[in-house]
């Protein structure tokens, strides 16, 4: 009876009053103890209101029922196809929409609708993947800043590939704790190249010095990223470094002298093709022959093998317990030990390695002094 009176009244009522009454009808459908006949009548009235010429009425309906799991599916689907201001409300909130519905909406390319979908709580990986693949930068930024969005590793990589040159996207990606280590490292490399170009263009440094400084900073940051990675994340990072040509002797030696033995093991496993447990067994062989054979199989330059041998022996003897900086910073004691034991070798062969070790020693001394001063000031 109430719904019948509503249907008679709504034909002549002003738009604003119709919108208020529509919201009341929708709330009654969701929360009141209606009889079965009244619920059927109320649902029919809401379906009829989908044809109301005023967007105020349809928006009131959408605002009321969008987040309700008990809303009539036919009404939700119709509102999802309405004008963007109305459809966006449903696309952002409704639990009744299937992943396939959302992917189709993303593919349609309507910016406002893509943005609404990117804001959804608990956005599933399949929909996030569609946004990462086709949506423009502003929508992808909303997706990245949505803490409840489930984003797969390949979608993170695609976002970095498409928009890693944009500072806002890059910063938002860096801020996500679930950003995969390979993508974090790739973004860091991209940022370093941008900075090198910026510094060189302004002639603050010549390009060669800027590139060397950036390369060393990237290697240091890579070890830092690896120190926070475990299991498959570390494996993926080592694979990414090899595929991108960054898994070289300098980076591997830095990892070892930083006490990051997991990265050192994983790097050798990646380069040698041996299982990680086999690599670990060879490296922990105190006789040293297994470690040398492993480094040779990994393709490390012959001139670097003595340095690795000395570093591995020193690690076996003293370990890294008690050194500051965790597994992300060069250990001054270890670097100086390797430098001392290594400097009696053939000068012709070791000159580049000696130069590298001296740079490591300087960096380690500065880091140790900085940490000491920070602790003293605290």
HELIX and SHEET records of a PDB file:
HELIX    1   1 UNK A    2  UNK A   10  1                                   9    
HELIX    2   2 UNK A   15  UNK A   31  1                                  17    
HELIX    3   3 UNK A   36  UNK A   49  1                                  14    
HELIX    4   4 UNK A   55  UNK A   65  1                                  11    
HELIX    5   5 UNK A   73  UNK A   80  1                                   8    
HELIX    6   6 UNK A   84  UNK A   93  1                                  10    
HELIX    7   7 UNK A   99  UNK A  108  1                                  10    
HELIX    8   8 UNK A  111  UNK A  118  1                                   8    
HELIX    9   9 UNK A  125  UNK A  134  1                                  10    
HELIX   10  10 UNK A  137  UNK A  145  1                                   9    
HELIX   11  11 UNK A  153  UNK A  163  1                                  11    
HELIX   12  12 UNK A  167  UNK A  175  1                                   9    
HELIX   13  13 UNK A  181  UNK A  201  1                                  21    
HELIX   14  14 UNK A  207  UNK A  227  1                                  21    
HELIX   15  15 UNK A  231  UNK A  243  1                                  13    
HELIX   16  16 UNK A  249  UNK A  257  1                                   9    
HELIX   17  17 UNK A  261  UNK A  272  1                                  12    
HELIX   18  18 UNK A  276  UNK A  283  1                                   8    
HELIX   19  19 UNK A  289  UNK A  297  1                                   9    
HELIX   20  20 UNK A  302  UNK A  318  1                                  17    
HELIX   21  21 UNK A  326  UNK A  328  5                                   3    
HELIX   22  22 UNK A  332  UNK A  342  1                                  11    
HELIX   23  23 UNK A  347  UNK A  377  1                                  31    
END                                                                             
